[in-house]
């Protein structure tokens, strides 16, 4: 898609603006051999690891001082 836009004569600035990315990112994708992968990368969540601690705090009302209102 980016290469097609460039082949149609669009400037890198125009491509970046239309796709909502920076100019260096647009240039990087133009230079790469494989097509860009859009979307969020899968990350591990810290919520499951903290869920037990949160349950304990909610059950005993023992929040750290900085979280108390």
N, CA, C and O of each residue as an XYZ file, in Angstrom:
276
protein
N       0.821     -1.180      0.000
C       0.000      0.000      0.000
C       0.874      1.255      0.000
O       0.637      2.180     -0.777
N       1.884      1.284      0.874
C       2.751      2.456      0.949
C       3.535      2.601     -0.352
O       3.687      3.704     -0.876
N       4.027      1.486     -0.863
C       4.771      1.538     -2.124
C       3.867      1.983     -3.279
O       4.294      2.729     -4.161
N       2.628      1.521     -3.262
C       1.685      1.939     -4.305
C       1.460      3.443     -4.251
O       1.410      4.112     -5.283
N       1.325      3.964     -3.045
C       1.113      5.404     -2.888
C       2.328      6.169     -3.405
O       2.196      7.199     -4.067
N       3.502      5.651     -3.094
C       4.737      6.305     -3.541
C       4.864      6.227     -5.065
O       5.278      7.191     -5.708
N       4.506      5.072     -5.635
C       4.573      4.909     -7.099
C       3.593      5.818     -7.819
O       3.818      6.185     -8.972
N       2.499      6.186     -7.145
C       1.538      7.118     -7.736
C       2.023      8.555     -7.672
O       1.371      9.468     -8.180
N       3.199      8.750     -7.030
C       3.790     10.086     -6.985
C       3.580     10.839     -5.686
O       3.925     12.017     -5.590
N       3.021     10.180     -4.691
C       2.807     10.871     -3.414
C       4.139     11.070     -2.689
O       5.020     10.212     -2.735
N       4.268     12.202     -2.028
C       5.455     12.481     -1.227
C       5.368     11.700      0.073
O       4.280     11.333      0.517
N       6.524     11.448      0.681
C       6.569     10.702      1.936
C       5.763     11.423      3.015
O       5.084     10.785      3.820
N       5.838     12.739      3.027
C       5.067     13.519      4.005
C       3.573     13.283      3.836
O       2.856     13.123      4.823
N       3.100     13.260      2.602
C       1.678     13.032      2.332
C       1.256     11.620      2.744
O       0.184     11.421      3.316
N       2.116     10.647      2.446
C       1.826      9.258      2.814
C       1.726      9.139      4.326
O       0.786      8.543      4.852
N       2.699      9.708      5.018
C       2.719      9.633      6.480
C       1.480     10.282      7.078
O       0.877      9.737      8.002
N       1.102     11.430      6.563
C      -0.070     12.134      7.081
C      -1.344     11.333      6.857
O      -2.182     11.224      7.752
N      -1.488     10.774      5.663
C      -2.697     10.015      5.336
C      -2.827      8.748      6.179
O      -3.930      8.358      6.561
N      -1.690      8.107      6.467
C      -1.718      6.858      7.234
C      -1.566      7.078      8.741
O      -1.662      6.127      9.517
N      -1.331      8.317      9.156
C      -1.220      8.616     10.583
C       0.064      8.101     11.208
O       0.051      7.589     12.327
N       1.173      8.233     10.489
C       2.464      7.791     11.017
C       3.489      8.882     10.776
O       3.227      9.838     10.047
N       4.646      8.741     11.381
C       5.693      9.736     11.196
C       6.399      9.509      9.868
O       6.318      8.425      9.290
N       7.089     10.534      9.390
C       7.835     10.403      8.137
C       8.927      9.341      8.240
O       9.090      8.548      7.313
N       9.690      9.303      9.356
C      10.704      8.240      9.454
C      10.108      6.837      9.396
O      10.727      5.926      8.847
N       8.929      6.657      9.948
C       8.271      5.348      9.896
C       7.872      5.017      8.472
O       8.056      3.885      8.024
N       7.329      5.987      7.757
C       6.951      5.771      6.362
C       8.181      5.413      5.534
O       8.126      4.516      4.692
N       9.287      6.109      5.772
C      10.534      5.802      5.057
C      11.016      4.396      5.382
O      11.463      3.659      4.503
N      10.918      4.036      6.659
C      11.355      2.706      7.087
C      10.568      1.624      6.354
O      11.145      0.639      5.892
N       9.267      1.801      6.247
C       8.438      0.818      5.561
C       8.735      0.779      4.060
O       8.650     -0.281      3.441
N       9.081      1.916      3.478
C       9.438      1.934      2.060
C      10.749      1.187      1.804
O      10.910      0.548      0.764
N      11.673      1.267      2.742
C      12.970      0.606      2.590
C      12.915     -0.894      2.881
O      13.730     -1.655      2.361
N      11.963     -1.321      3.706
C      11.931     -2.726      4.103
C      11.453     -3.607      2.955
O      10.737     -3.155      2.061
N      11.861     -4.874      2.997
C      11.497     -5.814      1.938
C      10.114     -6.423      2.188
O       9.403     -6.754      1.240
N       9.739     -6.567      3.440
C       8.442     -7.159      3.743
C       7.426     -6.057      4.039
O       7.809     -4.961      4.449
N       6.162     -6.328      3.842
C       5.140     -5.306      4.108
C       5.044     -5.006      5.601
O       5.313     -5.878      6.426
N       4.666     -3.792      5.949
C       4.562     -3.427      7.363
C       3.432     -4.181      8.053
O       2.420     -4.522      7.442
N       3.635     -4.428      9.338
C       2.607     -5.078     10.152
C       1.964     -4.010     11.017
O       2.601     -3.452     11.910
N       0.712     -3.734     10.748
C      -0.002     -2.728     11.516
C      -0.745     -3.392     12.656
O      -1.029     -4.589     12.611
N      -1.058     -2.613     13.675
C      -1.823     -3.119     14.807
C      -0.948     -3.225     16.037
O       0.271     -3.070     15.979
N      -1.593     -3.489     17.128
C      -0.883     -3.590     18.393
C      -0.220     -4.945     18.517
O      -0.751     -5.965     18.076
N       0.951     -4.932     19.125
C       1.642     -6.181     19.375
C       1.067     -6.819     20.631
O       0.605     -6.131     21.541
N       1.104     -8.107     20.662
C       0.578     -8.831     21.806
C       1.556     -8.699     22.975
O       2.749     -8.962     22.824
N       1.056     -8.300     24.118
C       1.902     -8.167     25.301
C       1.295     -8.943     26.450
O       0.094     -9.212     26.483
N       2.147     -9.293     27.382
C       1.653     -9.969     28.576
C       1.056     -8.938     29.514
O       1.604     -7.849     29.681
N      -0.026     -9.268     30.105
C      -0.697     -8.355     31.011
C      -0.211     -8.596     32.439
O       0.039     -9.731     32.843
N      -0.087     -7.526     33.177
C       0.320     -7.647     34.574
C      -0.896     -7.799     35.476
O      -0.751     -8.024     36.678
N      -2.076     -7.680     34.919
C      -3.282     -7.760     35.736
C      -3.432     -9.117     36.415
O      -3.697     -9.145     37.617
N      -3.279    -10.245     35.718
C      -3.436    -11.528     36.417
C      -2.465    -11.691     37.584
O      -2.823    -12.271     38.609
N      -1.237    -11.182     37.436
C      -0.263    -11.300     38.506
C      -0.652    -10.442     39.712
O      -0.341    -10.795     40.849
N      -1.323     -9.332     39.471
C      -1.698     -8.422     40.546
C      -3.102     -8.668     41.077
O      -3.476     -8.102     42.104
N      -3.879     -9.492     40.406
C      -5.276     -9.688     40.780
C      -5.423    -10.187     42.210
O      -6.304     -9.729     42.937
N      -4.585    -11.105     42.615
C      -4.684    -11.636     43.977
C      -4.394    -10.546     45.006
O      -5.088    -10.446     46.018
N      -3.371     -9.731     44.752
C      -3.041     -8.631     45.665
C      -4.201     -7.638     45.757
O      -4.523     -7.144     46.838
N      -4.821     -7.353     44.615
C      -5.948     -6.412     44.593
C      -7.124     -6.978     45.383
O      -7.763     -6.261     46.153
N      -7.409     -8.261     45.193
C      -8.492     -8.898     45.944
C      -8.251     -8.809     47.440
O      -9.177     -8.542     48.207
N      -7.015     -9.031     47.858
C      -6.683     -8.948     49.288
C      -6.890     -7.525     49.788
O      -7.461     -7.323     50.859
N      -6.430     -6.534     49.019
C      -6.584     -5.133     49.432
C      -8.054     -4.745     49.525
O      -8.456     -4.057     50.463
N      -8.850     -5.177     48.566
C     -10.265     -4.841     48.581
C     -10.981     -5.523     49.747
O     -11.884     -4.947     50.354
N     -10.576     -6.741     50.051
C     -11.224     -7.481     51.126
C     -10.872     -6.967     52.503
O     -11.704     -6.996     53.410
N      -9.644     -6.494     52.671
C      -9.202     -6.058     53.993
C      -9.114     -4.544     54.115
O      -8.822     -4.023     55.191
N      -9.366     -3.832     53.012
C      -9.303     -2.371     52.995
C      -7.928     -1.872     53.439
O      -7.831     -0.891     54.175
N      -6.871     -2.542     52.995
C      -5.506     -2.155     53.350
C      -4.780     -1.661     52.115
O      -3.862     -2.314     51.620
N      -5.193     -0.510     51.621
C      -4.539      0.066     50.469
C      -3.272      0.781     50.904
O      -3.216      1.283     52.027
N      -2.269      0.846     50.068
C      -1.085      1.645     50.378
C      -1.494      3.096     50.583
O      -2.503      3.540     50.037
N      -0.726      3.828     51.357
C      -1.077      5.222     51.692
C      -1.281      6.081     50.450
O      -2.170      6.932     50.440
N      -0.491      5.883     49.412
C      -0.590      6.733     48.238
C      -1.883      6.506     47.444
O      -2.238      7.332     46.603
N      -2.592      5.392     47.701
C      -3.842      5.122     47.002
C      -5.061      5.517     47.815
O      -6.173      5.544     47.288
N      -4.870      5.822     49.081
C      -6.015      6.216     49.906
C      -6.449      7.623     49.544
O      -5.625      8.473     49.204
N      -7.754      7.863     49.620
C      -8.245      9.224     49.317
C      -8.680      9.933     50.564
O      -9.118     11.082     50.501
